[in-house]
Structures are given as C-alpha cells and as structure tokens.
Amino acid sequence: MLSVVNQPAVVATGDVALLQVGDAVDGLITEALPSGIEVRRLDDADQLYSALEQGCPAPCALVIGVGIAQPVRVVQHARSLGADMPVLILSERASREQLEQTLRFAPFIGSDVKPWSSDDLGELPAALNRAVERASKRRQFRGSVAEAQRHLGRTPTNPPQVTHFVERLLDRAPIGVLNIDVRGMILSVNRYACQVLAVSEREALGVPFTRFLPVAEHGHLRNIIGRCVAPMRKQTPEVLEIDAGADRQRHVEVIASSLVDRTGQLGSTLILQDVTDRVLAEQRRQTAEAALRESERRYRELVQTMNEGLAMTDAEYRITFVNQAFCDMFGLDPEALVGRALNELVHPKDTRLLQERMAVRGSCGSSRFEAAWVGGDGQILHTLASPRHFFDESGDFTGCLGVFTDITESKRVEQSERQRLLELAHVSRVTTIGQMSSQIAHELSQPLTAINALSSALVKLFEADAASIDETCDTLREISGQAKRARDIVIRLRDFVRKSELQFDAVDLNDTIRIVLRLANVESRHRGMTVELNLAEDLPQVSADRILVEQVLLNLVRNAVDAMESLPAADRRLRLSSALLGDAVIRITVADNGPGFTEECLPDLFKPFFTTKTDGMGMGLAITRSIVEAHGGTIEADQSPGGGALFRFTLPTARRVDAL
C-alpha cells in the first residue's frame, strides 16, 4: 500500500502531465494532488509532441513512467519544441544511478530534469506540487517581463515608475537578466547576472558585454543579437563562454529577445543561466570518449600487429572477430571468416578434439592444445591453440577468445628430426644385427641341423620300409616344430631391422621385454649368463612405437651383456624389472653385475660419440635417450647397489597420453 506524505502549506495551481506512469502511480498522484492542479494523461510521447507543435501550452510539470524506453530523448525532443517544464523520470532503484549519470552527460536539457525512485512514490505528489509552483512563478515572471516591455513601449512619458517596477521584478529572478543596446553596451543587469559575471552593478552598466567574453565568442554574440533584432524563426538557447577571471571557466546558456527601451532605441534582453557544471561534464564526457577511442585504437593496433592469431566467437562458436595474423595464417579475408563456425576450419581428424577442448569447463577454463586446420588454399597448417571462455554476470556463456600460434614450420622440423632419428635408429639396428651375425647363424643352424637329421632319418626308414605311421607323424611334427623355431627367429630379426615410419600403438611393455629377451637369448645362451625377471602384473599399456622400444631394451641388454664379458659365465646376471609409478608412468630397469662405470662418466654417458668400449661408436645410448624422450619419457643411469651398472627409463601410460 502506497503512503503519501503531508502536502506543504503552499498549494499551487496548474497542470501535470503523466506519460505512461501506470495505474497505481496515476491513482496515487490524482488522489494526493490539490484540486487546483489538473492531471493530464498521455498514452505516448507523440501525443505530447503533437500538442507542443500545435502551439498548446506545455504542462507545468511532466512525469515519465518506468515503461518509457528512452526518457532522456523524450525530454530533449520536448525541449526542442519549446517546453521548459520540470520533469520527473521514474526509475527503478537499481537503474537510478545510471540515469543520473546519463542526465549529467546529456547535452543541455536543463537542470530541472531529475530521476525519481519508484520506491519513494510517497514523496512524489509533494514534489510535483513544488514543481508546479516553480513553473507557475516562472511563467508569471516571463509574462510580467513581456507585459512590462509592452507597457514601456506604450507609455514613454512615465519611465521612472515602470523602470522601478521592472527592475525590482528582475532583481528577484532566479536567472540572470541583462539588457544591451545594438552596440552590445549593458543597459541594465539584475543581481543574479552580476553574480554570473562576477561584477557589481556599477561596474557592469555602460560596459560592452563583449568585455566578459573571450574574443572567440564576440562573433557568436553578434549573431545572437542580430537574430533577435530581426527574428526569422523561434530563438533557441545557445551557450557562451564567460571570461570570469583566472579562478575558473564558466559557461552560460543564453536566450535573446528583442528590446525597445524608453528612448525607442533597439536592443536585446539576454536571459542567462549558469550551465558551467553541465558544460564541463559534457567536456569531460567528450574527453573520456576521445581517450576511450584512442585506447581502442592502440588496442586494435596491438591486436592487429600481434604474431599470434586471435579469433573471437559467440556462444555458438561462430567467429565474430579475427586479427590480421589469423587472416594471414588461413589465407582468408576477415569477411570470409566472420560468421563462420570455427569447426568449419579445423581438419576433419581434429574435429572431435576441437569440440572437447573448446567445451565449457568453468568460468575461467582454458587449455592449450595442438590442432590441424585447413587453410583457404587447401593446405594443412598446425597451431597451438589457447581458448578462453567468457561469461556474463548471470554466469551464462557468451563466447570464446582463441589465441592461435602457427607451429606448422616447427612441426615440419620436428617431423624431419623424427625421420632422421628413425633412419639413425634403423642404422643402429642393422649394425646390432650385423654384430650378432655369428650368434644368429649359430642359433639358426640348430633348427636347420635338426630338420636335416630328422628328414634324413625318415627317408632311411621309408627306404627300409620300416616306418610306422605313428613314428612318421612324430618325426614330421618335430620337423615342423624346428622349422617354426627357425621361422620365428627370422621374423623377429626382420621386424627388428625393418625401416618404417614412427607409429604409436598401445604396447604391453612386459610382452616387449619378453620379445627382446628372445632376441637377446641368442647371446645370453651363447655366453652362459643368467637372466632374472621381476615384472609387475597388470601393467597398463603405453602409447609407443613397438620397434623403437624394443631397440631401447635391446641396446641396454646388449650393453649389459658386453659389460659382463670379463666375468666367469656362472657369475653373469642380467636383471630386468617393470613397475608402475602412480597411475601414469611405467619404469623399466635393466641392471647387470659387471664392473659398472665411474662417477666421472655419468654426465657424459648419453652424449653422442662417448663410449667406454674399445670398439664402440658411442651412439647407442645417445639414440636410446632420443627414442625415450621422443615418447615423452626419461632415462637415467646409476651404479647398481650390488655392483655393476643400472639403467632406468620411464614411459607415460596410454591413459596419460590421451589426457594430454
């Protein structure tokens, strides 16, 4: 229930216009206003404009409802049609501060326009009563001035009484009033005008009004006087700068009308209103806008000259802005990019990756990822992308900013280096097999000799007609087993030395260790050593190139075998183990009980061409480290606790690689 405060003792008469204020406010005002104030209801702003354009008197006060979308424009339009009534703009509490700021920056709408909180409607009728009272007095004053001027023109024989009356009236006016002749000399000035000009009455009379204006405003004043002496159209307020001394800059709003003084001399009456605060606020606004434009210009230059490509999207991931680097990167103009969905540019193989990484994960979620894209010329380019999500005050996703770094050239270099690594690794594998040729020949000779002996025996049995079916079948099975054994050796060797591209697959490291041991078993059996395995169960798979991982293991195993060459066969022990570290890394350990190496050798072990062997090339461990690091792992060497050398290397699990 709306409550109304007591009305003041002074009751004004006039009219109030209500523009879409709503039934509740309408009823409150109608009930609370004195009977002498008429209430006019307006359905829209056009109804007010039409009445003013037809010459109807403006209302003594205007109340603009909350439903009007552009209340300041309504006031400005009404002012342009000559309506100078007080205006109260109803507003919600949350938007009142913004409306006050808008009014401060709005150009020259007058100081009698104020916002009024819709939460304080109880005081509204009293405020309207005061506004009507001010408007009525202002109109009575203007009417009195006009009547006095007309009266002075009709009764030139009695100027002293009229002058005294008019001067007393003007002296009490809350606005500055001064009369000047056609030369601009001040004929009379009221008290408020003296305050505006910062002079006394004696100092002002007979002085050119231009004395109080900067030189740049003299021509402006002459134009104002010329238009009012020979009026061609309705006069509108204009702003002049006042030279008020060094203390501060002042501005006045001037309305000029023609004047005939007691002697019949033509002149002008100038109505002055101090609008310094409003003009300075307007200047500050313009300065702030200029600074903002300059800041935006610098920011745009910075964005456009960046080496990284920038792209902004809306909530649907459609591009709304791109910088020049992004256009150059894709070979397309901004017009061809803006409006397109970002996933239209990504390479088909990375469409799902883009959707996952660009998905909203929180108010400030961002993640860097590599992706392939298709440029305007159809060429493939690679970028490192960093998306940043944006949200409004209510937490709704509004768009995304992506920073794209072109890594196409670095990817090409990386691929070239990877190819060189593969070629070097292939040479190393071939060299390794060459060094093992005698042992391999010995290993192959066993099943081949067995096949030859078994087949010869079987032939003799057939020639003697002494072979039974069971004996023949057993012999053929043994021949088949020996042939398969020889075939397995050849296949393992062929796979090991095969030259191929780097291929990442899910690899079981425990199985890989066993495969390598079957290859190395050629030498271990030949040299009579013991192999100890300590493999963890249920290890997750790693994402790796199986052949290269086999090469790493074989290099380490062969180094261990060579290191134990000086020991008696019964004392040679090769130990291999696997373990899961956390849930993301698997560690493989290869240890021997040979002589080991000195502390001085540790920093150089993995450097190219460093070797402790008399006939070594020094590339095995360097290649091993390169392969491990290419898989995202690490490798280290240490002294084994029981004597000998110990090598550990780690590889990330397939789950961790997928997460990255």
C-alpha positions in Angstrom: 0.0 0.0 0.0 1.5 3.4 -1.1 1.6 6.0 1.6 1.5 9.8 0.9 3.3 12.4 3.0 1.5 15.6 4.1 1.3 18.3 1.5 3.0 21.6 2.1 1.1 24.7 3.1 1.5 26.4 -0.3 -0.9 24.9 -2.9 0.0 25.5 -6.5 -2.3 25.7 -9.5 -1.6 24.4 -12.9 -1.5 21.1 -14.7 0.6 17.9 -14.6 1.1 15.5 -17.5 1.5 11.8 -16.8 3.3 9.8 -19.5 2.7 6.0 -19.1 3.1 6.0 -15.3 0.8 3.1 -14.7 -2.5 2.8 -12.9 -1.0 2.7 -9.3 1.1 5.8 -9.7 -1.8 7.6 -11.6 -4.2 6.9 -8.7 -1.7 8.0 -6.1 -1.0 11.3 -7.8 -4.6 12.0 -8.7 -5.7 11.4 -5.1 -2.9 13.4 -3.4 -2.6 16.5 -5.6 -4.6 19.6 -4.7 -7.8 20.3 -6.6 -6.2 23.3 -8.3 -3.8 21.1 -10.2 -5.2 19.4 -13.3 -3.9 15.9 -14.2 -3.4 15.1 -17.9 -2.8 11.6 -19.0 -0.7 10.8 -22.1 -0.7 7.5 -23.8 2.6 8.0 -25.6 5.3 10.7 -26.3 3.9 11.5 -29.7 0.8 12.9 -28.1 3.0 15.3 -26.1 5.0 16.3 -29.2 1.8 16.9 -31.3 0.3 19.2 -28.6 3.5 21.3 -28.4 3.8 21.5 -32.2 0.2 22.9 -32.4 1.1 25.7 -30.0 -0.6 24.3 -27.0 0.9 25.4 -23.6 3.4 22.9 -22.1 2.3 21.3 -18.8 3.6 22.8 -15.6 5.3 19.5 -14.8 5.8 16.2 -16.6 6.1 12.7 -15.0 7.7 10.0 -17.3 6.9 6.4 -16.3 9.3 3.5 -16.0 8.0 1.9 -19.2 9.4 4.7 -21.4 12.5 3.2 -23.0 14.2 6.5 -23.8 13.1 9.1 -21.3 16.1 11.4 -21.9 15.3 11.6 -25.7 11.7 12.4 -24.8 12.9 15.4 -22.7 15.3 16.6 -25.4 12.6 16.5 -28.0 10.1 18.3 -25.8 12.8 21.0 -25.1 13.4 21.4 -28.8 9.7 22.2 -29.1 10.0 25.0 -26.5 8.7 23.1 -23.4 10.8 24.1 -20.4 8.7 22.4 -17.7 10.1 20.5 -14.7 10.4 16.7 -15.5 10.5 13.8 -13.1 11.6 10.5 -14.6 10.5 7.4 -12.6 13.2 4.7 -12.4 13.9 1.5 -10.5 16.4 1.8 -7.7 19.0 -0.3 -9.5 19.0 1.9 -12.6 18.6 5.3 -10.9 22.4 5.9 -10.6 22.9 5.1 -14.3 20.1 7.5 -15.2 21.6 10.3 -13.1 24.9 9.8 -14.9 23.1 9.9 -18.3 21.4 13.1 -17.4 24.7 14.7 -16.3 26.2 13.9 -19.7 23.1 14.6 -21.8 23.7 17.8 -23.7 21.8 20.9 -22.4 18.4 19.5 -21.3 18.2 21.8 -18.3 18.7 21.4 -14.6 15.0 20.8 -13.8 15.1 17.2 -15.0 15.6 14.7 -12.2 15.2 10.9 -11.8 12.7 9.7 -9.1 13.0 6.3 -7.5 9.8 4.2 -7.9 10.5 3.0 -4.3 9.9 6.6 -3.0 6.5 7.3 -4.5 5.1 8.7 -1.3 7.0 11.9 -1.7 6.1 12.2 -5.4 2.9 14.3 -5.0 4.6 16.9 -2.8 7.5 17.1 -5.3 5.0 17.7 -8.1 3.2 20.4 -6.2 6.5 22.2 -5.7 7.4 21.7 -9.4 4.1 23.2 -10.5 4.6 26.1 -8.1 8.1 26.8 -9.6 6.8 26.6 -13.2 3.8 28.9 -12.4 6.1 31.5 -10.9 8.5 31.3 -13.8 5.7 31.8 -16.3 4.2 34.6 -14.3 7.6 36.3 -14.3 8.1 35.9 -18.0 4.6 37.2 -18.6 5.3 40.2 -16.4 8.5 40.9 -18.2 6.7 40.8 -21.6 3.9 42.9 -20.3 6.4 45.4 -18.8 8.2 45.7 -22.1 4.9 46.2 -24.0 3.9 48.8 -21.3 7.2 50.6 -21.6 6.7 50.9 -25.3 3.2 52.4 -24.9 3.9 54.8 -22.1 7.2 56.6 -22.8 6.1 59.6 -20.6 6.3 57.7 -17.3 9.5 55.6 -17.5 10.7 56.0 -13.9 7.8 54.2 -12.3 7.9 51.4 -14.9 11.6 51.1 -14.7 11.4 50.8 -10.9 8.8 48.1 -11.2 10.6 46.1 -13.8 13.9 46.4 -12.1 12.5 45.2 -8.7 10.9 42.2 -10.5 14.0 41.3 -12.4 16.2 41.7 -9.3 14.4 38.8 -7.6 14.5 36.5 -10.6 16.5 33.2 -10.1 18.1 33.7 -13.5 20.4 36.3 -15.0 18.7 39.1 -17.0 20.5 42.0 -18.7 19.5 44.5 -21.4 22.0 45.6 -24.0 21.8 48.0 -26.9 22.6 47.2 -30.6 26.2 48.0 -29.9 26.3 45.5 -27.1 26.5 48.0 -24.2 24.9 46.9 -21.0 21.8 49.0 -20.2 20.6 47.1 -17.1 21.6 44.0 -15.2 19.9 42.1 -12.3 21.6 40.7 -9.2 21.9 37.1 -10.5 23.6 38.3 -13.7 26.1 40.3 -11.6 26.9 37.1 -9.8 27.4 35.2 -13.1 29.6 37.9 -14.5 31.5 38.4 -11.1 31.0 42.2 -11.2 28.9 44.8 -9.3 26.1 46.6 -10.9 28.1 49.8 -11.1 30.9 48.0 -12.8 28.6 46.4 -15.4 26.4 49.4 -16.5 27.6 51.0 -19.7 30.3 48.4 -20.3 30.3 46.3 -23.6 29.0 42.8 -22.9 31.9 41.5 -25.0 34.2 42.6 -22.2 33.1 39.5 -20.3 33.5 37.2 -23.3 36.7 35.7 -24.9 37.5 37.1 -28.3 36.4 33.9 -30.0 32.8 34.5 -28.6 32.4 38.0 -29.9 31.1 37.0 -33.3 28.8 34.4 -31.7 27.2 37.2 -29.6 26.7 39.4 -32.7 24.9 36.6 -34.4 22.6 36.1 -31.4 21.7 39.8 -31.2 21.2 40.0 -35.0 18.8 37.1 -35.0 16.7 38.5 -32.1 16.5 42.1 -33.5 15.3 40.8 -36.9 13.8 37.4 -35.9 13.2 34.9 -38.7 12.5 31.9 -36.5 11.9 31.0 -32.9 15.0 31.6 -30.8 16.7 28.6 -29.2 19.1 28.6 -26.2 22.8 28.9 -27.0 25.9 28.6 -24.9 28.6 31.2 -24.4 31.8 31.1 -22.5 32.2 33.8 -19.8 35.7 35.3 -19.1 35.2 35.1 -15.3 38.9 35.5 -14.4 41.6 33.0 -13.7 39.7 31.2 -10.9 37.5 29.0 -13.1 36.0 28.6 -16.6 32.3 29.5 -16.7 29.6 28.9 -19.3 26.1 30.4 -19.6 23.1 29.4 -21.6 21.7 32.5 -23.4 18.2 33.2 -24.7 17.8 36.5 -26.5 14.7 38.6 -27.3 14.3 42.0 -28.9 14.0 45.1 -26.7 12.9 48.7 -27.2 14.0 50.9 -24.4 12.4 54.2 -23.1 14.1 56.3 -25.8 12.9 54.0 -28.6 16.4 52.5 -29.0 16.5 48.9 -30.2 18.4 46.3 -28.2 18.2 42.9 -26.7 17.2 41.2 -23.5 19.5 38.3 -22.6 18.4 35.6 -20.2 21.4 33.9 -18.7 21.6 30.6 -16.9 24.9 29.3 -15.5 25.5 25.9 -17.1 29.2 25.6 -16.2 28.9 22.3 -14.4 26.9 20.8 -17.3 29.2 22.0 -20.0 32.3 20.8 -18.0 30.6 17.4 -17.6 30.0 17.3 -21.3 33.6 18.2 -21.9 34.7 15.5 -19.5 32.5 13.1 -21.3 33.9 14.1 -24.7 37.5 13.8 -23.3 36.7 10.4 -21.8 35.2 9.3 -25.2 38.3 10.6 -27.0 40.5 8.8 -24.6 38.5 5.6 -25.0 38.7 5.9 -28.8 42.4 6.4 -28.5 42.7 3.4 -26.2 40.6 1.3 -28.5 42.8 2.5 -31.4 46.0 1.5 -29.6 44.5 -1.8 -28.5 43.4 -2.5 -32.1 46.8 -1.7 -33.4 48.3 -4.0 -30.8 45.9 -6.8 -31.7 46.4 -6.4 -35.4 50.2 -6.4 -35.2 50.5 -9.5 -33.0 52.3 -12.5 -34.4 49.6 -14.8 -32.8 46.3 -15.2 -34.5 43.2 -14.0 -32.5 39.7 -15.1 -33.1 36.6 -14.3 -31.0 33.4 -16.3 -31.2 29.9 -16.0 -29.9 28.2 -18.6 -27.7 27.6 -20.8 -30.7 31.4 -20.7 -31.6 30.7 -18.6 -34.7 33.6 -16.2 -35.4 32.8 -12.5 -34.6 36.3 -11.0 -34.9 39.7 -12.0 -36.3 43.0 -10.1 -36.4 45.3 -9.8 -39.3 47.7 -12.6 -38.2 44.7 -15.0 -38.1 43.7 -13.9 -41.7 47.3 -14.4 -42.9 47.5 -17.7 -41.2 44.5 -19.1 -43.0 44.9 -17.1 -46.2 41.4 -15.6 -46.0 40.0 -12.1 -45.7 38.1 -11.1 -42.5 34.8 -11.0 -44.5 35.3 -14.7 -45.4 36.0 -15.7 -41.8 33.5 -13.6 -39.7 30.2 -15.5 -39.3 31.7 -19.0 -40.0 31.7 -21.7 -37.4 35.2 -22.4 -36.0 34.8 -26.1 -36.6 34.4 -25.4 -40.3 38.2 -24.6 -40.5 39.6 -27.5 -38.4 41.0 -30.6 -40.1 38.4 -33.4 -40.1 40.7 -35.6 -38.0 40.8 -33.0 -35.2 37.0 -32.1 -35.2 36.3 -34.1 -32.1 39.5 -32.8 -30.4 38.3 -29.2 -31.0 34.9 -29.9 -29.6 36.3 -31.5 -26.5 38.9 -28.8 -25.8 36.6 -25.8 -26.6 33.8 -27.2 -24.4 33.0 -25.0 -21.4 34.6 -26.3 -18.2 34.2 -23.3 -15.9 34.2 -19.6 -15.6 37.8 -19.3 -16.5 38.6 -22.6 -18.1 41.3 -22.7 -20.7 43.5 -25.4 -22.1 46.3 -25.4 -24.7 46.2 -28.0 -27.4 47.6 -28.7 -30.9 45.3 -29.0 -33.8 45.5 -29.2 -37.6 43.5 -26.8 -39.8 42.7 -26.4 -43.5 43.7 -23.0 -44.9 41.9 -21.1 -47.7 44.3 -22.7 -50.3 43.6 -26.2 -49.0 47.0 -26.5 -47.3 47.2 -28.1 -43.9 48.5 -25.9 -41.1 49.2 -26.7 -37.5 48.6 -24.4 -34.5 48.9 -24.3 -30.8 45.5 -23.1 -29.6 44.6 -21.5 -26.3 40.9 -20.9 -25.8 39.5 -18.6 -23.1 35.8 -18.6 -22.2 33.7 -15.6 -21.2 30.5 -15.4 -19.1 28.0 -12.7 -18.3 27.0 -11.5 -14.8 24.4 -14.3 -14.6 27.0 -17.0 -15.4 25.8 -17.7 -18.9 28.4 -18.5 -21.6 28.7 -15.6 -24.0 31.7 -16.5 -26.2 35.3 -17.5 -26.5 38.7 -15.9 -27.4 41.2 -18.2 -29.1 44.9 -17.4 -29.4 46.5 -19.4 -32.2 50.3 -19.8 -32.7 51.4 -21.2 -36.0 53.6 -24.2 -35.4 53.5 -25.5 -39.0 57.2 -24.9 -39.6 58.2 -26.3 -36.2 56.0 -29.4 -36.9 57.8 -29.8 -40.2 61.2 -29.5 -38.5 60.1 -31.9 -35.8 59.0 -34.4 -38.4 62.3 -34.0 -40.2 64.2 -34.6 -37.0 62.0 -37.6 -36.2 62.7 -39.0 -39.6 66.5 -38.6 -39.1 66.1 -40.3 -35.7 64.3 -43.2 -37.4 67.0 -43.5 -40.0 69.7 -43.4 -37.4 67.9 -45.9 -35.2 67.5 -48.2 -38.3 71.2 -48.0 -39.0 71.9 -48.8 -35.3 69.6 -51.9 -35.5 71.2 -53.1 -38.7 74.6 -52.6 -37.1 73.4 -54.5 -34.0 72.2 -57.4 -36.1 75.4 -57.4 -38.0 77.4 -57.6 -34.8 75.2 -60.6 -33.7 75.5 -62.4 -37.1 77.7 -65.2 -35.8 75.4 -65.9 -32.9 72.4 -65.6 -35.2 73.9 -68.1 -37.6 74.6 -70.5 -34.8 71.1 -70.1 -33.5 69.6 -70.8 -36.9 71.9 -73.7 -37.5 70.4 -75.7 -34.7 66.8 -76.0 -36.0 68.1 -76.4 -39.6 70.5 -79.2 -38.5 67.7 -80.9 -36.6 65.4 -80.6 -39.6 68.1 -82.1 -41.8 68.8 -85.0 -39.4 65.1 -85.8 -38.9 64.3 -85.7 -42.6 67.3 -88.0 -43.4 66.3 -90.5 -40.8 62.7 -90.5 -42.1 63.9 -91.1 -45.6 66.0 -94.1 -44.4 63.0 -95.5 -42.6 60.9 -95.2 -45.8 63.7 -96.9 -47.9 63.9 -99.7 -45.4 60.1 -99.9 -45.4 60.4 -99.8 -41.6 58.5 -96.6 -40.8 55.2 -96.9 -39.0 52.5 -94.2 -39.3 52.9 -93.1 -35.7 56.7 -92.8 -35.9 56.4 -90.9 -39.2 53.9 -88.5 -37.7 56.0 -87.8 -34.7 59.0 -87.2 -36.9 57.1 -84.8 -39.1 55.8 -82.9 -36.1 59.4 -82.5 -34.8 60.5 -81.2 -38.2 57.6 -78.7 -38.3 58.5 -77.5 -34.8 62.1 -76.9 -35.7 61.0 -75.2 -38.9 58.7 -72.9 -36.9 61.5 -72.2 -34.5 63.8 -71.1 -37.4 60.9 -69.1 -38.9 60.3 -67.2 -35.6 63.9 -66.2 -35.4 63.9 -64.9 -38.9 60.6 -63.0 -38.4 61.9 -61.4 -35.2 65.0 -60.3 -36.9 63.1 -59.0 -39.9 60.7 -56.9 -37.7 63.6 -55.6 -35.7 65.6 -54.3 -38.7 62.5 -53.1 -40.8 62.6 -49.4 -41.7 59.2 -47.8 -41.1 57.6 -44.5 -40.1 57.1 -43.8 -36.4 53.8 -45.5 -35.4 52.3 -45.1 -31.9 50.3 -48.0 -30.8 49.2 -49.5 -27.5 52.2 -51.5 -26.3 52.5 -54.0 -23.4 56.0 -53.4 -22.0 56.1 -56.8 -20.3 55.5 -58.6 -23.6 58.1 -56.3 -25.3 60.6 -57.3 -22.6 60.0 -61.0 -23.3 60.3 -60.4 -27.1 63.6 -58.6 -26.6 64.9 -61.4 -24.4 64.1 -63.9 -27.1 66.3 -61.9 -29.4 69.0 -61.4 -26.8 68.7 -65.0 -25.7 70.9 -65.8 -28.7 73.8 -64.1 -26.9 72.8 -65.0 -23.3 72.8 -68.7 -24.1 76.0 -68.3 -26.1 77.7 -66.6 -23.2 76.1 -68.7 -20.4 74.6 -65.9 -18.3 71.5 -66.0 -16.1 68.5 -63.7 -16.7 66.3 -62.6 -13.8 62.8 -61.1 -14.5 60.8 -59.2 -11.9 57.8 -57.9 -13.9 54.8 -56.2 -12.3 51.5 -57.7 -13.1 48.5 -56.0 -14.8 50.6 -53.1 -16.1 48.6 -50.6 -18.2 49.7 -50.2 -21.8 51.9 -47.4 -23.1 51.4 -45.4 -26.3 54.7 -46.1 -28.2 56.4 -47.4 -31.4 57.0 -51.0 -30.5 60.1 -51.4 -32.7 61.8 -48.4 -31.2 61.0 -49.5 -27.6 62.4 -52.9 -28.5 65.6 -51.2 -29.7 65.9 -49.3 -26.4 65.7 -52.5 -24.5 68.0 -54.4 -26.8 70.6 -51.6 -26.6 70.6 -51.7 -22.8 70.6 -55.5 -22.7 73.5 -55.8 -25.1 75.5 -53.2 -23.2 74.9 -55.3 -20.0 76.0 -58.5 -21.8 79.1 -56.8 -23.1 79.9 -55.3 -19.7 79.9 -58.8 -18.0 82.2 -60.4 -20.7 85.2 -60.4 -18.3 83.2 -62.3 -15.6 83.0 -66.1 -15.3 79.8 -67.4 -17.1 78.3 -68.6 -13.8 78.6 -65.1 -12.2 77.0 -63.2 -15.1 73.5 -62.0 -14.0 71.2 -59.8 -16.1 68.2 -58.4 -14.1 65.1 -56.7 -15.8 62.1 -55.4 -13.9 59.0 -53.3 -14.6 56.9 -51.2 -12.1 54.0 -48.8 -12.2 54.7 -45.3 -10.7 51.4 -43.8 -9.6 48.9 -44.4 -12.4 50.6 -42.5 -15.3 54.2 -43.7 -15.7 55.8 -47.2 -16.1 59.5 -47.6 -15.1 61.7 -50.3 -16.7 65.1 -51.2 -15.0 68.0 -53.1 -16.7 70.9 -54.0 -14.3 74.0 -56.1 -14.5 76.8 -57.1 -12.1 79.6 -56.1 -14.4 82.4 -53.6 -13.5 80.0 -50.6 -13.9 81.3 -47.1 -14.6 82.9 -44.3 -12.6 81.1 -41.2 -11.3 83.1 -39.1 -13.8 81.5 -40.9 -16.7 77.9 -40.3 -15.6 77.4 -36.8 -17.1 78.7 -38.0 -20.5 77.1 -41.4 -20.8 74.2 -40.2 -23.1 76.3 -37.8 -25.2 77.0 -38.8 -28.8 80.3 -40.5 -29.5 81.1 -41.1 -25.9 81.9 -44.8 -25.1 83.7 -46.9 -22.6 84.2 -49.7 -25.1 87.4 -50.1 -27.0 85.5 -50.8 -30.3 82.3 -48.8 -29.6 80.9 -45.9 -31.7 79.3 -44.1 -28.8 75.9 -43.8 -30.4 73.9 -46.5 -28.7 73.0 -44.7 -25.5 72.5 -41.3 -27.4 70.0 -43.0 -29.7 68.4 -44.7 -26.7 67.9 -41.4 -24.9 66.5 -39.7 -28.1 63.9 -42.5 -28.5 62.8 -42.4 -24.9 62.4 -38.6 -24.9 60.5 -38.7 -28.2 58.0 -40.9 -26.4 57.7 -38.3 -23.5 59.8 -40.4 -21.1 63.1 -40.0 -19.2 66.2 -42.2 -18.8 68.9 -42.2 -16.2 72.0 -44.3 -15.3 73.3 -45.2 -11.8 75.6 -47.6 -10.0 73.8 -50.9 -9.1 73.7 -51.5 -5.3 75.3 -54.9 -5.7 77.9 -53.7 -8.2 77.6 -53.1 -11.9 75.5 -50.6 -14.0 71.8 -49.8 -13.6 69.7 -48.1 -16.2 66.1 -46.9 -15.7 63.8 -45.4 -18.2 60.1 -44.3 -17.9 57.3 -44.1 -20.4 53.9 -42.5 -19.9 50.9 -44.8 -19.9 48.3 -44.6 -22.8 45.8 -43.1 -20.4 48.1 -40.2 -19.6 48.9 -39.6 -23.3 45.1 -39.5 -24.0 44.6 -37.0 -21.2 47.3 -34.7 -22.6 
